[in-house]
Amino acid sequence: MINNRHSWVRILLASSVLFALTACGKDGSASQDADLPQIVVTYSILGSLVSEVVGSAAQVTVLMPNGVDPHEWQPSPKDIETLNNADLVVTNGLGLEGGLEDVISQAVSEKVSVFVATDHIKIREVAEGEGVDPSDADQSVGAQDPHIWMDPMTLIDVVEALVETLALANIDVTEQGAKVTEDLATLDNEVEKLVGEIPETERKLVTGHESLGYFTSRYGFSLTGAVIPGFSSESESAAGELSALKEKIVEQGVKVVFTELGTDRDVVDALARDTGATVVELSTHLLPADGTYRSFMIDLASTIVTALKP
């Protein structure tokens, strides 16, 4: 299902991607990196996926350093120049890259082509009882979750749409795209098998912020709550919200509180101390040493399974 929030971006794609990408080499060759189409991706995990799809057909540059919090990152003048000189910019959307929103809007106005990943998926919306701040319209029930990389099957939709977009510019990555989608489906089976080691009654998550919604929906977990009740790690926890979360942890017998990038460790430690839960750190924004999305997901799932398995 395609979201229509950024239909204006897709109109620009149809008119400008074809020109921008095919104008990279006078003779259409791609023998050197300088002659290849230049694709700029906002963050590392999405960048890893895009690199697998395009292979040697384009040069991929990732703006954000691996492991930084995309909610807080701000571009330098050089980053802005890189983005403005791109033939195609690939971004997550839904407010994930808050520091880039104005820059990307300006780039679009100057005819830079932008592919918004969340335009091409079934977006997960916040359900009742998932711990978000009901006083914040952006984080209340029905709010749209930007953390799409937590579900390999969701990323298949992104890959297929990206393949179609590149085809507009006569860049054929059909074979690579098919291989990546096949690998993502295999990865999904592997994660599902890992999660199967946890009894359904133990699949309760308390996280640093609302980052694992797609993971929980895909693999049969429930979200007891989050230390920071919102999609952005820039939000803050109020005393009343932490008190309510503490009660839910005790009532539901939650054994583990997962902390992550951007979570105040002192707050997490106090929460664990008051409830008897164990604190476990998750890498929700960091690609592992081999730089692959597969290893990222396996590491994430393995950490969760090890922590929750009886």
Phi, psi and omega per residue, in radians:
M1 nan 2.389 -3.104
I2 -1.845 2.251 3.099
N3 -1.382 2.442 -3.083
N4 -1.656 0.140 -3.076
R5 -1.045 -0.564 -3.073
H6 -2.045 0.726 -3.113
S7 -1.079 -0.507 3.118
W8 -1.137 -0.530 3.100
V9 -1.226 -0.704 -3.118
R10 -1.192 -0.554 3.059
I11 -1.109 -0.726 3.100
L12 -1.128 -0.645 3.121
L13 -1.024 -0.806 -3.079
A14 -1.075 -0.567 -3.065
S15 -1.641 -0.471 -2.982
S16 -2.024 -0.413 3.131
V17 -1.079 -0.747 -3.108
L18 -1.014 -0.805 -3.135
F19 -1.196 -0.831 -3.002
A20 -1.115 -0.756 -3.067
L21 -1.337 -0.600 -3.110
T22 -1.410 -0.162 -3.131
A23 -1.562 0.152 -3.023
C24 -1.289 -0.528 -3.125
G25 -2.323 2.428 -3.077
K26 -1.081 -0.627 -3.105
D27 -1.835 0.151 3.112
G28 1.374 0.091 -3.114
S29 -1.395 2.820 3.131
A30 -2.402 0.752 -3.043
S31 -1.352 -0.420 -3.137
Q32 -2.192 2.715 -3.118
D33 -0.990 -0.681 -3.106
A34 -1.117 -0.407 -3.131
D35 -1.590 -0.150 -3.109
L36 -1.419 2.694 2.967
P37 -1.002 2.431 -3.111
Q38 -1.765 1.976 3.127
I39 -1.900 2.206 3.116
V40 -1.907 2.227 3.140
V41 -2.006 2.515 -3.004
T42 -1.259 -0.870 -3.054
Y43 -2.240 2.877 -2.878
S44 -1.151 -0.716 -3.067
I45 -1.188 -0.756 3.053
L46 -1.147 -0.626 3.110
G47 -1.100 -0.677 3.100
S48 -1.073 -0.741 3.138
L49 -1.140 -0.795 -3.140
V50 -1.089 -0.707 3.130
S51 -1.073 -0.687 3.110
E52 -1.136 -0.649 -3.097
V53 -1.241 -0.814 -3.017
V54 -1.455 -0.387 3.135
G55 0.955 -2.223 -3.118
S56 -1.602 0.137 -3.086
A57 -1.417 -0.218 -3.136
A58 -2.731 2.803 3.049
Q59 -1.670 2.150 -3.096
V60 -1.856 2.235 3.067
T61 -2.093 2.298 3.107
V62 -1.813 2.216 -3.078
L63 -1.262 -0.906 -3.030
M64 -1.428 2.362 3.051
P65 -1.060 2.565 -3.132
N66 -1.018 2.274 3.057
G67 1.641 -0.146 3.117
V68 -1.332 2.788 3.124
D69 -1.419 1.962 -3.112
P70 -1.105 -0.382 3.123
H71 -1.199 -0.496 -3.009
E72 -1.887 -0.285 -3.003
W73 -1.154 2.442 3.105
Q74 -2.132 2.371 -3.099
P75 -1.341 2.580 3.015
S76 -1.506 2.931 3.058
P77 -0.974 -0.635 3.118
K78 -1.166 -0.677 3.099
D79 -1.082 -0.729 -3.141
I80 -1.131 -0.698 3.101
E81 -1.111 -0.746 3.111
T82 -1.038 -0.778 -3.139
L83 -1.116 -0.756 -3.097
N84 -1.198 -0.392 3.135
N85 -1.625 0.024 -3.097
A86 -1.293 2.640 2.988
D87 -1.423 -0.500 3.077
L88 -2.636 2.337 3.039
V89 -1.891 2.268 3.102
V90 -1.927 2.086 -3.089
T91 -2.249 2.740 -3.125
N92 -1.287 -0.907 -3.076
G93 1.547 -3.060 -3.118
L94 1.042 0.543 3.031
G95 1.396 0.081 -3.115
L96 -1.060 -0.800 -3.102
E97 -1.675 1.185 -3.019
G98 -0.977 -0.668 -3.107
G99 -1.258 -0.174 -3.108
L100 -1.869 -0.117 -3.000
E101 -1.027 -0.812 -3.136
D102 -1.183 -0.663 -3.136
V103 -1.120 -0.757 -3.136
I104 -1.183 -0.705 3.096
S105 -1.044 -0.720 3.117
Q106 -1.157 -0.710 3.128
A107 -1.090 -0.718 3.111
V108 -1.079 -0.701 3.132
S109 -1.138 -0.380 3.109
E110 -1.736 0.317 3.019
K111 1.295 0.343 2.953
V112 -1.312 2.340 -3.091
S113 -1.455 2.354 -3.070
V114 -2.224 2.269 3.048
F115 -1.869 2.038 -3.120
V116 -1.754 1.952 -3.023
A117 -1.000 -0.714 -3.069
T118 -1.310 -0.055 2.987
D119 -1.277 -0.222 -2.921
H120 -2.130 0.368 -3.105
I121 -2.297 2.949 2.923
K122 -1.489 1.894 -3.025
I123 -1.331 2.321 3.075
R124 -1.353 2.333 3.097
E125 -1.959 2.599 -3.124
V126 -1.114 2.307 3.127
A127 -1.761 2.977 3.106
E128 -1.032 2.448 2.995
G129 1.333 0.356 -3.107
E130 -1.728 0.215 2.930
G131 1.538 0.132 3.132
V132 -1.423 2.910 -3.087
D133 -1.388 1.938 -3.096
P134 -1.198 -0.265 3.139
S135 -1.480 -0.150 -3.112
D136 -1.882 2.002 -3.068
A137 -1.054 -0.543 -3.124
D138 -1.333 -0.238 -3.091
Q139 -2.131 0.131 -3.095
S140 -1.490 3.083 3.132
V141 -0.957 2.263 -3.085
G142 1.710 -0.184 3.100
A143 -1.150 2.643 -3.045
Q144 -1.668 2.270 -3.034
D145 -1.530 2.169 -3.114
P146 -1.544 -0.102 -2.972
H147 -1.458 1.070 -2.977
I148 -1.235 -0.392 -3.070
W149 -1.276 -0.028 3.117
M150 -1.475 0.064 3.111
D151 -2.414 1.932 -3.135
P152 -1.022 -0.596 -3.105
M153 -1.217 -0.563 3.045
T154 -1.133 -0.661 -3.126
L155 -1.211 -0.379 3.060
I156 -1.046 -0.714 3.106
D157 -1.093 -0.653 3.113
V158 -1.135 -0.790 -3.124
V159 -1.061 -0.824 -3.102
E160 -1.092 -0.680 3.120
A161 -1.216 -0.636 3.123
L162 -1.161 -0.709 3.083
V163 -1.016 -0.761 3.132
E164 -1.148 -0.682 3.137
T165 -1.120 -0.783 3.128
L166 -1.159 -0.529 3.116
A167 -1.126 -0.475 3.081
L168 -1.041 -0.462 -3.123
A169 -1.792 0.352 -3.124
N170 1.032 0.521 3.029
I171 -1.821 1.873 -3.036
D172 -1.643 1.843 3.064
V173 -2.066 0.513 -3.096
T174 -1.004 -0.779 -3.091
E175 -1.151 -0.803 3.121
Q176 -1.125 -0.713 -3.139
G177 -1.072 -0.719 3.114
A178 -1.114 -0.677 3.123
K179 -1.153 -0.726 3.137
V180 -1.151 -0.737 3.119
T181 -1.120 -0.660 3.087
E182 -1.119 -0.739 3.127
D183 -1.140 -0.641 3.121
L184 -1.158 -0.687 3.097
A185 -1.139 -0.691 3.086
T186 -1.120 -0.750 3.104
L187 -1.050 -0.748 3.112
D188 -0.999 -0.749 3.101
N189 -1.108 -0.671 3.130
E190 -1.140 -0.768 3.135
V191 -1.138 -0.725 3.125
E192 -1.059 -0.689 3.108
K193 -1.138 -0.733 3.101
L194 -1.066 -0.836 -3.097
V195 -1.111 -0.480 3.124
G196 -1.051 -0.265 3.111
E197 -1.339 -0.200 -3.141
I198 -1.771 2.193 3.062
P199 -1.005 2.528 -3.101
E200 -1.003 -0.565 -3.129
T201 -1.198 -0.301 -3.124
E202 -1.742 0.037 -3.073
R203 -1.515 1.163 3.141
K204 -2.119 2.265 -3.069
L205 -2.069 2.321 2.874
V206 -2.047 2.112 -3.006
T207 -2.084 3.003 -3.131
G208 -1.130 -0.923 2.950
H209 -2.398 -3.061 -3.021
E210 -1.367 1.242 -3.016
S211 -1.900 -0.260 -3.001
L212 -1.924 0.405 -3.094
G213 -1.074 -0.761 3.140
Y214 -1.171 -0.646 3.104
F215 -1.107 -0.820 -3.112
T216 -1.138 -0.710 3.141
S217 -1.131 -0.685 -3.089
R218 -1.281 -0.653 -2.944
Y219 -2.013 0.353 2.932
G220 1.324 0.546 3.044
F221 -1.712 2.951 2.972
S222 -2.154 2.579 3.124
L223 -1.671 1.887 3.076
T224 -1.230 -0.645 3.119
G225 2.887 -3.086 -3.137
A226 -2.403 2.557 3.111
V227 -1.089 -0.752 3.004
I228 -1.832 1.851 -3.006
P229 -1.376 1.283 3.124
G230 -3.086 2.974 -3.109
F231 -1.335 -0.381 -3.103
S232 -1.837 2.407 3.083
S233 -1.264 -0.120 3.109
E234 -1.385 -0.222 3.091
S235 -1.217 3.004 -3.139
E236 -2.247 2.725 3.119
S237 -1.650 2.263 3.050
A238 -1.533 2.698 -3.103
A239 -1.006 -0.706 -3.131
G240 -1.149 -0.656 3.127
E241 -1.173 -0.704 3.110
L242 -1.165 -0.647 3.100
S243 -1.118 -0.742 3.117
A244 -1.150 -0.680 3.108
L245 -1.131 -0.702 3.129
K246 -1.041 -0.736 3.127
E247 -1.116 -0.724 -3.133
K248 -1.140 -0.688 3.123
I249 -1.058 -0.779 -3.137
V250 -1.200 -0.795 -3.101
E251 -1.090 -0.690 -3.075
Q252 -1.592 -0.020 3.110
G253 1.142 0.625 3.137
V254 -1.231 2.291 -3.034
K255 -1.727 -0.312 -3.023
V256 -2.356 2.404 2.968
V257 -1.960 2.104 -3.140
F258 -1.603 2.227 3.066
T259 -1.866 2.787 -3.071
E260 -2.678 -3.125 3.134
L261 -0.960 2.259 3.114
G262 1.609 -0.077 3.137
T263 -1.617 2.342 3.114
D264 -1.200 1.938 -3.052
R265 -1.125 -0.596 3.121
D266 -1.088 -0.696 3.127
V267 -1.142 -0.759 -3.137
V268 -1.112 -0.769 -3.133
D269 -1.090 -0.700 3.113
A270 -1.150 -0.698 3.113
L271 -1.093 -0.765 3.128
A272 -1.153 -0.712 -3.134
R273 -1.106 -0.672 -3.099
D274 -1.338 -0.341 -3.068
T275 -1.970 -0.191 -3.091
G276 1.422 0.153 3.130
A277 -1.405 2.806 3.065
T278 -1.695 2.522 3.104
V279 -1.694 2.250 3.104
V280 -2.271 2.319 -3.116
E281 -1.577 2.354 3.091
L282 -1.957 2.494 3.022
S283 -1.696 1.615 -3.060
T284 -1.643 -0.150 -3.094
H285 -2.298 0.116 -3.001
L286 -2.018 2.112 3.002
L287 -1.254 2.422 3.101
P288 -1.237 -3.093 -2.989
A289 -1.003 -0.608 -3.092
D290 -1.419 -0.082 3.044
G291 1.243 0.300 -3.068
T292 -1.857 2.575 3.083
Y293 -1.150 -0.635 3.133
R294 -0.995 -0.856 -3.133
S295 -1.124 -0.633 3.092
F296 -1.013 -0.863 -3.091
M297 -1.205 -0.694 3.119
I298 -1.129 -0.739 3.106
D299 -1.093 -0.763 3.138
L300 -1.075 -0.893 -3.111
A301 -1.112 -0.691 -3.130
S302 -1.130 -0.688 3.107
T303 -1.097 -0.771 3.133
I304 -1.124 -0.791 -3.116
V305 -1.109 -0.805 -3.136
T306 -1.051 -0.667 -3.105
A307 -1.261 -0.604 -3.023
L308 -1.734 -0.304 -3.082
K309 -1.157 2.334 -3.131
P310 -1.063 nan nan
